[in-house]
């Protein structure tokens, strides 16, 4: 099985997350944090992992959690006033 590279993970998630090598592991934090109320949907602002494959899996899970949150509470329509 091919292991992911930093460039691949960054290309896939780098617009939303800042990804850093951190003392032999990996850390990702959101560029624009969600409110703490989003945590009930599984949305986090900070992730950590021992390797890039695990971090990429967590980042994919976060994308799913964000979709769940957005579909549950869709944005309000623009004000026509």
Secondary structure, DSSP 8 states (H G I E B T S, - for coil): -----HHHHHHHHTTTEEEEEETTEEEEEESS---GGGGGGT--SEEEESSHHHHHHHHHHHHHHHHHHHHHS--------
